[in-house]
Amino acid sequence: MTYRNAEALTKNTVLQTEQILVPIIKIADNYRWLVQQMEKQPDSLALLTRKIVENTPDVIGSAIAFEPNYFTEKGYYFAPYSYREGDSIKTIQLGNENYDYFVMDWYQTPMSIKKAHWSEPYYDSGGGNALMTTYSLPVFIDSCGVKKIMAILTMDLALDWFTQSVSSLKILETGYASVISRNGTFITHPNKKLIMNHTIFSYAEEINNPELTEIGYSMQREKTGFVSSTLNGVERMMYFTRLPSSDWTLAVIFPKSEIYLPLRSISIILIIVIVTGLILLTFIITKIVTKQLHPLGRFALTARDIAKGNFKALLPDIHTEDEMKELHDAFGYMQHNLDHYITSLTETTSAKEKIESELRIAREIQMSMIPKTFPPFPSRKEIEQYATLIPAKEVGGDLYDYFINEDKLYFIIGDVSGKGIPASLLMAVTRSLFRSVSLHFNDVADIMSGLNNTLAENNESNMFVTLFLGILDLRTGMLAYCNAGHNPPIIIQDETTYFPVIPNLPLGLYEGFTYTGEKYALKKNSTLFLYTDGLTEAENIQKNLYSDQRLLSFVSKLSFSSPQQLIDNVMNDIKQHVIDAEQSDDLTMLAITFKGIQEKYDKMITLINEIEQISLLQQFIEEIGNDLGLENSLVMKLNLALEEAVSNVILYAYPKIPGKKIIVSVSLKGNDLIFTVTDSGVPFDPTLTDNPDLNLSAEERPIGGLGIFLIKQIMNEVTYSRIHDINVFTMKKKIDN
């Protein structure tokens, strides 16, 4: 009869306890879905923990503890935690250097086993400041088809109610109940010195009771048992059973001698316990069902409402007037000084030295006409190129040049007949003509004809220029080219071979000659290697030429990672051939690697309407500058324009409504850098704002308008639209290559 009494009391207490624990488990599972939906809204999670505590009376604290640096802007720790303090609910940030929750049992265990877990009882000094147990539930997120844990959702239960419930159990005259954790720690016991300070095993060792140690192991192995043991000199019976939700064990202990007390007393006690348990169970179930189910429906609708939301770079004309004017001035200066020094060359040694000095200056001027900055177009990822020009004398007749216009790379390499100053002058003229004529014709044959006719006119010296001209469409890889008596380039792709060319006549020999252009589709990562005859005709001391065959053989076997490495390796091979022989001709090389069509560039940042967010915007613009290789001056201007646009939204789009989103996105289309600022604030078209009258003094001028005026001055195009209650402010800036 006593066994049944102990079993009934134990199961009744287990049932009461489960009525507290099971709803907590179900509620936590419901809130886990809400946390997953609010992953992009970290600032709203603290409110969620507060609602959990507020609507769940049995929960004294709740936290959502995220993995380290999960939200970069929130730092290493991010775990909003709400807990009861008296009649109020407080919310704090749980993690810090003094409270590293990543090592806590309630965090580590569910993270390791990847499922829900009731922690061992503990005294939490970092949050709830109470003796409690924590139900920890992993929150998963789908990452590329793989479920990963992003946070641990916890609900804290104080153990006061549990201790009181267990302490109220009475078995016979002196029987009592005790609860032991899965590790054997005493959670409740009449001897309060044992609670949280001893395990059943340490206590058995202290009183030298091997039987009690074996009982402890039985509790860990078996869910239910009825055993006997001598405790404190009294033979006692013990019935234990496990709590399903937490793996704790509830044990009822009573003296064996009290088994034979009057059955009537036992029956009365049993009836009272059962009736009390049923009443308490009914009350608890009614209270929990009433309080928990009602808010759950409302919160489900609210969660769906919170989870809703909508989220949303032409080449400028290249004007060469300034450069052409500088070229004209430099040309005139060079012509005047060279004529003066050559005329006086035979007069005196001093004059000779002056001429040599001026020739060095002339070389610097000539070389300054040749582009030497590499990479020349850092924002164009479709191509990579490198070039070098080594004149045989102070000045020479070799040339190369290139520029980009309307997504097309225009380039030339040439060799003027003769050496020295006459060749260098014709080289300068040819380079200038290339830039000017190319802007008026689209066809390579027409450009070459224009160059030829201009150079052939009044060409009394009968000098000529061999030239290779190419126009590479960076959008398709199609190369249009025309050769005017120049060495054929080498194409390096699947195989290395000389480029197929129609020779045509060199420039300047015959006015009106009809040139024939050709086309060739470059493959991705193919390299075009262009050079002048100073390379293949480089002589060693024995007068042996470097030769076309050696060049092709060397390049075919060469492995290189960049155009510069290709040219450097060829240059080293030439040096090994000529050794100490004097250079007899100008040597020029140009290598162009087509990397393929440029991939689309997109980038976005989400801000909130707080003025402190401007620093994040500045970092965002600097990252774009680094990605696209923009000049520092341009980055500063973009920063200024974007700061004005976003500041207007922060200050005026959401009157007195904090926490609203502002999305800034950027894309590169050709050479158009397009910035878009979107917000869901009050409608406002800044493009309608009149430009301020800058002739008025600051006191006379009306307030406002300077910001949008500044944006218009910096950007090439500014537009506004209102789409589905969203303000869309678009700014376009054309960037040079």
Buried (B, 14 or more C-beta within 10 A) or exposed (E): EBEEBBBBBBBBBBBBBBBBBEBBBEBBEBBBEBBBEBBEBBBEBBBBBBBBBBBBEBBBBBBBBBBEEBBEEBEEBBBBBBBBEEEEBBBBBBBBEEBEBBEBEBBBBBBEEEEBBBBBBBEBEBBBEBBBBBBBBBBBBEEEEEEEBBBBBBBBBBBEEBBEBBBEBBBBEBBBBBBBBBEBBBBBBEEEEBBBEBBBBBBBBEEEBEEBBEBBEBBBEEEBBBBEBEBEEEEBBBBBBBBEBBBBBBBBBBBBBBBEBEEEEBEEBBEEBEEEBEEBBEEBEEEBEEBBEEBBEEBEEEBEEBBEEEEEBEBBEBEBEEEEEEBEEBBEEBBEBBEBBBEBEEEEEEBBEBBEEBBEBBBEBBEEBBEEEBBBBEBBBBBBBBBBBBBBBBBBBBBBBBBBBBBBBBBBBBBBBBBBBBBBBBBBBBBBBBBEBBBEBEEBBBBBBBBBBBBBEEBEEEBBBBBBBBBBBBEEBBBBBBBBBBBBBBBBBEEBBBBEBEEBBBBBBEBEBEBEBBEBEBEEEBBBBBBBBBBBBBBBEEEEBBBBEBBBEBBEEBEBEBBBBBBBBBBEBBEEBBEEBEBEBBBBBBBBBBBBBBEEBEBEBEBBBEEEBBEBBBEBBBBBBEEBBBEEEBBBBBBBBBBBBBBBBBEEBBEEEEEBBBBBBBBBEBBBBBBBBBBBBEEBEBEEBEEBEEEEEEEEBEEEBBBBBBBBEBBBEBEBEEEEEBBBBBBBBBBEB
